[in-house]
Amino acid sequence: MSTIFVEDKTKDQQELVEAVTKKGSHDDSSIDGAAQDYIAKFLDMSNEAKENDQKEKTMPLKEGLRTFPKAIMWSLILSTALIMEGYDLTLLNSMYGFDAFNRKFGDYFPSIGKYQVPAKWQTGIAMAYSCGQLIGLYIAGYAADIYGYRKTLMTSLASCVGLIFIQFFAPNRTVLLVAYLLLGINWGAYQTITVTYASEVAPTTLRVYLTTYVNICWVIGQLIASCVLKGVSNLEGFNVYRIPYAIQWAWPIPLFIGVYLAPESPWYLVKSGRDEEAKVSLTRLLSENPDLPNKDVLASAMLTKIKMTVKEEANEDGKTASIFECFKGTNLRRTRVACFTWMFQSITGGSLMGYSTYFFIQAGLSDSNAFTFSIIMYILGILGTIASWFLSRRFGRFTIYFSGLVTMGVILIIVGGLGFKNSSGSSWAVGGLLLFFTLIYDMSIGPLTFCIVPEIPSAKLRTKTVMLSRNLYNLANIIIAIIMPYMLNPTAWNWSAKSGLLFAGFAFIGATWAWFDLPETKDRTFAELDQLFTQNIKARDFKTTEVDVFDAGHLIHKLGNENIKSFVQQTEHRENANPGEKA
């Protein structure tokens, strides 16, 4: 087994054993030679974990790309499942423009001489989809902890094939509503698993890229759906609306195969007590290169680090991972930060982005050109996410998130002000500003939320905290979806662009909250974040506070001699069973 600080190892062991022996004498107990041997071995392990944690933190990007190309590939494959959700969500909002769809599921309105799906059914289908996501997230949060990320996601992908049949062959709008409810449950699983898996298989230096790729998947799904809808918009036929639904069958089977071949998250395997499988999974995530001549050595060190992190969390909070633990002790703060981070992504004007073409059409733009502008919006979303990679690497998560909210607030104030002018010029200006707003959103809170949220929780409660955070986001989205038509409809509240003032207020509230409560997580490993939250460090001090992770003396006093002995014995058993992994 590899160690660090070899020249000081014997001295450190002696000091640690003497300190524990002294403590033991006060408790009228003694530490025999065997116990001293366990303590010495545990010191080796803690030093190995500390060295690996520091290496992960300071690893250059190029070295990370050479060492973890397989981790990148598997993470991208799992995250690509979210393209399906972005695609279907766009279909949900766009199908009402198809005459064939309206004739199938709508009623005839003599006043307008057309078939239309009644507004209450449009709202009902949208709410069924959103409520399904709430249920799906809750189920996936528990299933992932019990059965693992791969099995949970494969189950969702397999069931998706059948659920698309219901959507495709729906004979009436009641069945269509049920289809969207069930698909919402299905896709709720994707939202939990993809970002959590990406955060756990990636080293610190790659985490921001793999987690924010989820945002690109959303945009790609919307872009594909828009292009498909444009392609079939001029086709005629009673069943033409089914073509966009049928295209969804292209996704589940290839993704199922990819997820089946992917390694399970080593964090999940360690939490499940399957250390040998975790070692195999880590080995599959690594690639040997000039910086890593023997990947077994690094895999062993990474496994020791994960085991120590999980062991310390279990000792501190108990062995169970109940959802109620998310609201106890230091976990309450972590849950609050994660939930608010995702909530402010929803209520700070993101829903207005899709209405940029609405204002362009009001200004006199043709429907065909309006489609071109919608494509521009999606391209801006992809470019913005890529730009966020460079900005976050340079300035950090908090700085970009906070600056994004402030900039969005300023843009929304201008949009709201233009709403008081009823002219073609103001509509053009509002549409243009919303395109700029899209770019800022996708450079800041849009993608970085997917990075920050899975970084904040403890390893034990990560899936459940992500589930709670995303569900708060979905609840906020339900409320926004209900009031948005009233704000924009000229026969209702008729706020039009003035709606920007409401979202501007939320943006500035979010920026104020972020300043006081959102910590900087850039260049922080999971072990360091655990220490910072445990020590109750202020949010603005996370960036500069030095922490000592995997301190052997602290861990021994915290875990106790019996836990240390058990930990060492388990590690030695694994190494004896796999002698090739020793350094």
HUPE-V464632 format. One record per residue. D_CENTER is the distance of its C-alpha to the mean C-alpha in Angstrom with 2 decimals. Layout:
d_center:D_CENTER
d_center:D_CENTER
This chain:
d_center:34.29
d_center:33.59
d_center:33.96
d_center:34.03
d_center:36.71
d_center:39.32
d_center:42.18
d_center:41.19
d_center:40.06
d_center:43.41
d_center:43.81
d_center:40.35
d_center:41.06
d_center:44.43
d_center:43.19
d_center:40.38
d_center:42.81
d_center:45.40
d_center:42.99
d_center:41.93
d_center:45.60
d_center:46.69
d_center:44.19
d_center:45.32
d_center:48.99
d_center:48.28
d_center:46.91
d_center:50.06
d_center:48.18
d_center:48.44
d_center:46.27
d_center:48.02
d_center:47.81
d_center:45.26
d_center:42.91
d_center:43.43
d_center:42.51
d_center:39.20
d_center:38.46
d_center:39.35
d_center:37.08
d_center:34.20
d_center:34.81
d_center:34.47
d_center:31.13
d_center:29.78
d_center:31.04
d_center:29.42
d_center:26.01
d_center:26.60
d_center:27.64
d_center:24.62
d_center:22.27
d_center:24.26
d_center:24.36
d_center:20.59
d_center:20.39
d_center:23.17
d_center:22.62
d_center:23.41
d_center:21.13
d_center:23.88
d_center:24.27
d_center:20.58
d_center:20.87
d_center:24.09
d_center:22.96
d_center:19.56
d_center:20.10
d_center:19.60
d_center:16.25
d_center:15.23
d_center:16.86
d_center:15.37
d_center:11.74
d_center:12.72
d_center:14.53
d_center:11.90
d_center:9.45
d_center:12.71
d_center:12.84
d_center:10.93
d_center:14.06
d_center:15.94
d_center:14.22
d_center:14.67
d_center:18.17
d_center:19.20
d_center:18.06
d_center:20.33
d_center:23.06
d_center:22.97
d_center:23.86
d_center:26.27
d_center:28.40
d_center:30.61
d_center:32.17
d_center:33.64
d_center:37.21
d_center:37.08
d_center:33.99
d_center:35.74
d_center:38.95
d_center:37.24
d_center:35.24
d_center:36.94
d_center:40.26
d_center:43.06
d_center:43.65
d_center:47.24
d_center:46.65
d_center:44.45
d_center:45.82
d_center:42.47
d_center:40.20
d_center:37.04
d_center:34.42
d_center:35.19
d_center:32.80
d_center:32.36
d_center:31.22
d_center:28.77
d_center:27.26
d_center:27.50
d_center:25.67
d_center:22.81
d_center:22.67
d_center:22.90
d_center:19.84
d_center:17.83
d_center:19.39
d_center:18.65
d_center:14.90
d_center:15.49
d_center:17.50
d_center:15.27
d_center:12.28
d_center:14.96
d_center:16.54
d_center:13.58
d_center:12.71
d_center:16.29
d_center:16.89
d_center:14.28
d_center:16.02
d_center:19.37
d_center:19.31
d_center:16.45
d_center:13.44
d_center:15.92
d_center:18.39
d_center:16.10
d_center:14.61
d_center:18.20
d_center:19.61
d_center:17.44
d_center:18.44
d_center:22.05
d_center:22.36
d_center:20.93
d_center:24.12
d_center:26.34
d_center:24.54
d_center:24.94
d_center:28.65
d_center:28.82
d_center:27.32
d_center:29.64
d_center:32.79
d_center:32.31
d_center:35.93
d_center:35.26
d_center:32.70
d_center:32.48
d_center:31.28
d_center:28.91
d_center:27.39
d_center:27.06
d_center:25.41
d_center:22.70
d_center:22.28
d_center:21.90
d_center:19.60
d_center:17.36
d_center:17.32
d_center:16.64
d_center:13.67
d_center:12.10
d_center:11.64
d_center:9.69
d_center:6.91
d_center:6.79
d_center:7.87
d_center:6.51
d_center:3.30
d_center:5.85
d_center:8.58
d_center:7.86
d_center:7.87
d_center:10.91
d_center:12.97
d_center:12.91
d_center:15.36
d_center:14.85
d_center:16.44
d_center:14.13
d_center:10.70
d_center:10.35
d_center:11.53
d_center:9.56
d_center:5.96
d_center:7.66
d_center:9.51
d_center:7.21
d_center:9.00
d_center:12.16
d_center:11.91
d_center:11.95
d_center:14.87
d_center:16.60
d_center:16.68
d_center:18.24
d_center:20.57
d_center:21.78
d_center:22.42
d_center:24.40
d_center:26.46
d_center:27.21
d_center:28.29
d_center:30.43
d_center:31.99
d_center:33.05
d_center:33.99
d_center:37.55
d_center:38.09
d_center:40.32
d_center:40.46
d_center:39.73
d_center:36.72
d_center:35.20
d_center:32.18
d_center:31.27
d_center:30.68
d_center:27.14
d_center:26.32
d_center:27.94
d_center:25.92
d_center:22.84
d_center:24.66
d_center:24.22
d_center:20.57
d_center:20.36
d_center:23.07
d_center:22.11
d_center:18.48
d_center:19.93
d_center:22.14
d_center:19.47
d_center:17.34
d_center:20.71
d_center:21.62
d_center:18.42
d_center:18.70
d_center:17.02
d_center:14.75
d_center:17.52
d_center:15.96
d_center:16.20
d_center:19.68
d_center:20.91
d_center:19.89
d_center:21.85
d_center:24.81
d_center:24.78
d_center:25.33
d_center:27.25
d_center:24.58
d_center:22.00
d_center:24.49
d_center:24.86
d_center:21.12
d_center:21.00
d_center:24.10
d_center:22.61
d_center:19.72
d_center:22.41
d_center:25.15
d_center:28.46
d_center:29.64
d_center:32.10
d_center:29.67
d_center:29.11
d_center:32.35
d_center:31.46
d_center:27.89
d_center:29.06
d_center:29.73
d_center:26.23
d_center:24.70
d_center:27.05
d_center:26.16
d_center:22.39
d_center:23.14
d_center:25.38
d_center:22.80
d_center:20.18
d_center:23.07
d_center:24.23
d_center:20.92
d_center:20.55
d_center:24.29
d_center:24.31
d_center:21.55
d_center:23.42
d_center:26.68
d_center:25.49
d_center:23.81
d_center:25.45
d_center:24.58
d_center:23.01
d_center:19.36
d_center:20.25
d_center:18.05
d_center:20.90
d_center:20.26
d_center:17.19
d_center:19.97
d_center:22.41
d_center:23.36
d_center:20.95
d_center:18.04
d_center:18.92
d_center:18.26
d_center:14.86
d_center:13.97
d_center:15.61
d_center:13.85
d_center:10.28
d_center:11.72
d_center:13.74
d_center:11.21
d_center:9.50
d_center:13.09
d_center:14.63
d_center:12.50
d_center:14.33
d_center:17.78
d_center:18.62
d_center:19.96
d_center:17.25
d_center:19.33
d_center:22.35
d_center:21.13
d_center:22.14
d_center:25.56
d_center:26.66
d_center:28.74
d_center:30.19
d_center:31.76
d_center:32.90
d_center:34.68
d_center:36.25
d_center:37.55
d_center:39.26
d_center:36.89
d_center:37.52
d_center:35.01
d_center:34.83
d_center:34.14
d_center:31.53
d_center:29.63
d_center:29.91
d_center:28.32
d_center:25.36
d_center:24.91
d_center:25.20
d_center:22.42
d_center:19.99
d_center:21.30
d_center:20.79
d_center:17.09
d_center:16.86
d_center:19.18
d_center:17.42
d_center:14.12
d_center:16.40
d_center:18.28
d_center:15.32
d_center:15.22
d_center:18.84
d_center:18.70
d_center:15.99
d_center:17.95
d_center:21.06
d_center:20.28
d_center:17.11
d_center:13.94
d_center:16.00
d_center:18.80
d_center:16.97
d_center:15.03
d_center:18.41
d_center:20.50
d_center:18.47
d_center:19.05
d_center:22.70
d_center:23.29
d_center:21.81
d_center:24.05
d_center:27.06
d_center:26.51
d_center:26.20
d_center:29.41
d_center:31.21
d_center:30.00
d_center:31.21
d_center:34.46
d_center:35.09
d_center:34.76
d_center:38.14
d_center:39.77
d_center:40.50
d_center:41.17
d_center:40.09
d_center:39.37
d_center:37.00
d_center:35.07
d_center:34.75
d_center:33.60
d_center:30.97
d_center:29.63
d_center:29.61
d_center:27.89
d_center:25.09
d_center:24.60
d_center:24.52
d_center:22.13
d_center:19.75
d_center:20.04
d_center:19.42
d_center:16.40
d_center:14.80
d_center:15.99
d_center:14.48
d_center:12.30
d_center:11.03
d_center:9.07
d_center:9.03
d_center:7.14
d_center:3.80
d_center:5.96
d_center:7.76
d_center:6.14
d_center:5.70
d_center:8.90
d_center:10.83
d_center:11.66
d_center:14.33
d_center:14.02
d_center:15.98
d_center:13.96
d_center:10.34
d_center:9.79
d_center:12.00
d_center:10.62
d_center:7.12
d_center:9.61
d_center:11.83
d_center:9.64
d_center:8.61
d_center:12.28
d_center:13.62
d_center:12.02
d_center:13.71
d_center:16.85
d_center:17.09
d_center:16.77
d_center:19.58
d_center:21.76
d_center:21.28
d_center:22.03
d_center:25.19
d_center:26.57
d_center:25.76
d_center:28.66
d_center:30.98
d_center:30.18
d_center:30.83
d_center:33.50
d_center:37.01
d_center:38.46
d_center:36.18
d_center:35.10
d_center:35.38
d_center:33.28
d_center:32.24
d_center:30.97
d_center:31.81
d_center:28.55
d_center:27.03
d_center:28.76
d_center:26.85
d_center:23.43
d_center:24.87
d_center:25.69
d_center:22.17
d_center:20.96
d_center:23.56
d_center:22.83
d_center:19.17
d_center:20.51
d_center:22.95
d_center:20.46
d_center:18.24
d_center:21.47
d_center:22.39
d_center:19.24
d_center:16.28
d_center:16.89
d_center:16.65
d_center:14.41
d_center:15.56
d_center:17.59
d_center:16.96
d_center:16.57
d_center:15.24
d_center:18.96
d_center:19.73
d_center:17.09
d_center:18.59
d_center:21.98
d_center:21.24
d_center:19.98
d_center:22.83
d_center:25.30
d_center:24.08
d_center:24.00
d_center:23.80
d_center:20.71
d_center:22.81
d_center:24.23
d_center:21.11
d_center:21.73
d_center:25.34
d_center:25.71
d_center:26.78
d_center:25.79
d_center:27.51
d_center:25.23
d_center:26.77
d_center:30.16
d_center:32.42
d_center:34.80
d_center:32.19
d_center:30.54
d_center:33.97
d_center:35.04
d_center:31.81
d_center:31.55
d_center:35.28
d_center:37.56
d_center:37.06
d_center:33.27
d_center:33.82
d_center:36.47
d_center:34.31
d_center:31.45
d_center:33.96
d_center:35.64
d_center:32.48
d_center:31.64
d_center:35.27
d_center:35.37
d_center:32.43
d_center:34.10
d_center:37.46
d_center:36.06
d_center:34.49
d_center:36.98
d_center:35.69
d_center:32.63
d_center:34.82
d_center:35.23
